[in-house]
Every structure is written in C-alpha cells, then in structure tokens.
Amino acid sequence: MALKRVLVNIVANILSSIMKKILLASIIAIGLQSCTPIYLVDKSEFASIPKGTKSIQLKTGFSSDSLFTLISRSFSRDGWVVKSDKGSMQISAEAKSVGSGSSLKPLVYIEGGSAFYSGEWGLDQQGQLMLQSFAGGKNTIASQPIIFEKSGTSKNDVAFQGLILLAKKVPGEITYLK
C-alpha cells in the first residue's frame, strides 16, 4: 500500500512538472507572438502611414454616384453586410473579422469623387472568447474608433490595415488623414 502511494505521488509530481512546462511554453509563445508585427499591407507602405492617422481619403475620377455604387458592390462581393444611405452618401457595414482576433466595422463617406474611410475596431468572435475566459465569462463586447498606432502589434493597427485593403479595391490615390 505504501509503495502504491509513493508511485502515485511520483506520477503526480511528473505530471505537475510537465503541465508547468507546457503552461510556461504557452505563455512565452503568446508573449512572443504579441511582439511580432502583423502586416496586412506591404512593410514599406505600413512604415509610410503617420502615427495617429484616423481616416483614409481615396481620390478618384468617379462621380459621387458611381463611387457610391462601386464601393457598395465591392463591400458586398467581399462578404460584408452593407448598410448604405445614398441621401447622405454614407456606406457602412456590420463588423467582420480581419484577422488576429480583430474585427472591423468600416464607414465610408463620399463627397465629390473622393471616399473617406474610417471605422471602429473590436474583438472578433475568437478574441471575445479569449477575453471572456480571462474576464470570468462577463460580456466584454465593445468597439472603439480606429486610430493607427504604428506598432504593428495592436488590434487598432490590424483594423486600420483592413481599411486600407478595402480602399485599395477601388482605383484611386490614397492619402492618410489625422
């Protein structure tokens, strides 16, 4: 009986040691991953975006009506649930994952052949589940205006790059606005 108890203790200590090593390796992996920049656009383009940028201006040769239709269709083709108001020349879409646990809710305002892209970022479903596990199951749904931080590791930066990719679907010249 004593031998059985000793063997059980040895096995428990070994399993405990293995679990501690797995936990430590997981924490290190997550830490290293969060320090690695995420590039959805070219690195040189990423570097050219000013810190604090809040919106993108896309200058085109299209009329406002044509641009409105073009952007609305572009969003729809990419699977966005589009909400548009042609009277105020605004296009928005429901939030959608853009990767790395980030979601993007874009807003486009059209004026005189230019489109102004801005939006809000939040956590996608995967990010929500991870946060809820740390927050004890509490509802943590929230979104915030996108402001480019230039770190490359933030959800803000991932969402802003998602806006750039949306703007690039329409031919024109991109300018970043603070």
Secondary structure, 3 states (H helix, E strand, C coil): CHHHHHHHHHHHHHHHHHHHHHHHHHHHHHHHHHCCCCCCCCHHHHHHCCCCCCEEEEECCCCHHHHHHHHHHHHHHCCCCEEEECCCCEEEECCEEEECCEEEEEEEEEECCEEEEEEEEEECHHHHHHHHHHCCCCCCCCEEECCCCCCCCCHHHHHHHHHHHHHCCCCCEEEEEC
